Amino acid sequence: MIVNIANHDGSIVWEGIYYFALSDYPNVSDWELRNLVLFFEYERMHGRKTEIICEDESILYLANNALSNPNSVLSTPKPSIISVPSCINCKKGGCVTDFLCHTTEIQFVESIFESGKLLSAVRARNTTGQELSGEPRNAAKDTPDYFDYVMFTWGNCFAGDSLVMERSLGGVDPSKHFSGEAFKPGVRFYFRYDDILNHKDYANDGHHPAKIKNELSLVDYLHCCLIPATHKDAFEKIVPPNLADRIFYIENNCKDIWEWSDKVYDFASHLIAKKETLS
């Protein structure tokens, strides 16, 4: 694997290269160095060698120093918000880090409710990571181990809905469908960051904010599941009784994917804050 540190628009792992973006290029934060160390550790754990490509000597020095002294950055406190300059449409000005979100397609939610769990792709489809990594839909050429995990984004991120749209369009760039009636949001499952961090099967690959190996119990960890209101009649009949008070239907009266992301995040965060007040 290669880590390419430069003034990228955003961070992405694509075809064996981690395009590592900095929020304030060329300055590097301790949180970003922590993510770099975690990426190297994850790759080493899965038997892959990693190298850095970076033209800025100052950045390269800091990166190599962190890799040589991982404990100097691994305990870096989580920022309350992570600036992503390329996300110019984000209503919050960056990734808000108190909650994590897993977004999936409408058609998969019934089986999720039946099992009471979020499952990794390997478990959900009863196949191997090797098989899944070779599928055409794996455009990023993710490695087989990626499919052993349930992935999360930050709570207000639009990336989950973007991926749902991309899959529904058969791999076509979904960006032209981010607004108006063309935008069809998925179902969002929200979790507290700290709860996921303390899960026995928590992992961090230095790119996703968190992931869980194999499966995640909804009864034990879910704070709320937000479903587009157009699907309310169908889902009210299949919601498990032990999750009923955590399922909500949200009207999509938003102009685009960013307004929707902001709306559902605000609902989830205010709901959780209300629960904390009542408890």
Residue pairs with C-beta under 8 A, 6 or more apart in sequence:
1 16
1 17
1 18
1 43
1 48
1 49
1 50
1 51
2 16
2 17
2 18
2 50
2 51
2 52
2 53
3 17
3 18
3 20
3 36
3 39
3 40
3 50
3 51
3 52
3 53
4 17
4 18
4 19
4 20
4 53
4 54
5 20
5 22
5 52
5 53
5 54
5 56
5 59
5 60
5 63
6 19
6 20
6 21
6 25
6 54
6 55
6 56
7 21
7 22
7 25
7 26
8 19
8 20
8 21
8 86
9 21
9 86
10 19
10 21
10 84
10 86
10 87
11 18
11 19
11 20
11 21
11 207
12 18
12 19
12 140
13 19
13 140
13 142
13 207
14 140
14 141
15 140
15 141
16 141
18 39
18 206
18 207
20 32
20 36
21 84
21 86
22 28
22 29
22 32
22 59
23 29
23 32
23 82
23 83
23 84
23 85
23 94
24 83
26 56
26 58
26 59
28 59
28 62
28 63
29 79
30 73
30 76
31 76
31 78
31 79
31 82
33 62
33 63
33 66
33 73
33 76
34 66
34 73
34 74
34 76
35 206
35 207
36 63
36 66
36 67
36 206
37 66
37 67
37 70
37 73
37 74
37 206
38 74
38 204
38 205
38 206
39 50
39 205
39 206
39 207
40 50
40 67
40 206
41 70
41 206
42 203
42 204
42 205
42 206
43 49
43 50
44 50
46 143
46 145
48 143
52 60
52 63
52 64
54 60
54 63
65 72
66 72
66 73
78 97
78 193
79 97
80 96
80 97
80 98
81 92
81 93
81 94
81 95
81 96
81 97
82 94
82 95
82 97
82 154
83 93
83 94
84 90
84 94
84 95
87 94
87 158
89 256
89 258
90 156
90 158
90 258
90 261
91 156
91 258
91 259
91 261
91 262
92 156
92 262
92 265
95 154
95 156
95 157
95 209
96 154
96 155
96 156
96 265
96 269
97 154
97 155
97 193
97 209
98 155
98 192
98 193
98 269
99 154
99 155
99 190
99 191
99 192
99 193
99 223
99 265
99 268
99 269
99 272
100 152
100 153
100 154
100 155
100 190
100 191
100 192
100 193
100 196
100 209
100 210
101 152
101 153
101 154
101 155
101 157
101 160
101 188
101 189
101 190
101 191
101 265
101 268
102 118
102 150
102 151
102 152
102 153
102 160
102 188
102 189
102 191
103 153
103 160
103 161
103 163
103 164
103 186
103 187
103 188
103 189
104 112
104 160
104 164
104 186
104 187
104 189
105 164
105 167
105 168
105 186
105 187
106 186
106 187
106 228
106 231
108 124
109 187
109 227
109 235
110 238
111 124
112 118
112 119
112 218
113 238
113 239
113 240
113 243
114 238
116 217
116 218
116 219
116 240
116 242
116 243
117 215
117 216
117 217
117 218
118 150
118 189
118 212
118 215
118 216
118 218
119 150
119 214
119 215
120 147
120 148
120 149
120 150
120 213
120 214
120 215
121 129
121 132
121 147
122 128
122 129
122 132
122 147
122 148
122 214
123 214
123 215
125 132
128 144
129 143
129 144
129 145
129 146
129 147
129 148
130 144
132 138
132 144
132 147
133 141
133 142
133 143
133 144
133 146
133 147
136 171
137 167
137 171
139 171
146 205
148 213
148 214
149 203
149 211
149 212
149 213
149 214
150 211
150 212
150 213
150 214
150 215
150 216
151 208
151 211
152 191
152 196
152 208
152 209
152 210
152 211
152 212
153 159
153 160
153 208
153 209
154 209
155 190
155 265
155 268
155 269
156 261
156 262
156 265
157 261
158 178
158 257
158 258
158 260
158 261
160 186
160 188
161 183
161 185
161 186
161 257
161 260
161 261
162 174
162 175
162 178
162 257
164 184
164 185
164 186
165 174
165 177
165 178
165 183
165 184
165 257
166 172
166 173
166 174
168 184
169 177
176 182
177 183
177 184
178 256
178 257
178 258
179 255
179 256
179 257
180 255
180 256
183 252
183 254
183 256
183 257
183 260
184 228
185 228
185 252
185 257
185 260
185 264
187 225
187 226
187 227
187 228
188 225
188 226
188 264
188 268
189 218
189 222
189 224
189 225
190 222
190 223
190 224
190 225
190 226
190 268
190 272
191 216
191 221
191 222
191 223
192 223
192 272
193 209
193 210
195 221
196 202
196 210
196 212
196 216
196 221
197 210
199 212
199 216
199 221
201 212
201 213
201 214
202 210
202 211
202 212
203 210
203 211
203 212
203 213
204 210
204 211
205 211
218 225
218 243
219 242
219 243
222 243
222 246
223 246
223 268
223 271
223 272
223 275
224 246
224 247
224 248
224 267
224 268
224 271
224 272
225 243
225 246
225 247
225 248
226 248
226 249
226 250
226 264
226 267
226 268
227 235
227 247
227 248
227 249
227 250
228 249
228 250
228 251
228 252
229 249
229 250
229 251
229 252
230 252
231 249
232 249
235 247
235 249
239 247
248 267
248 271
250 263
250 264
250 267
252 260
254 260
254 263
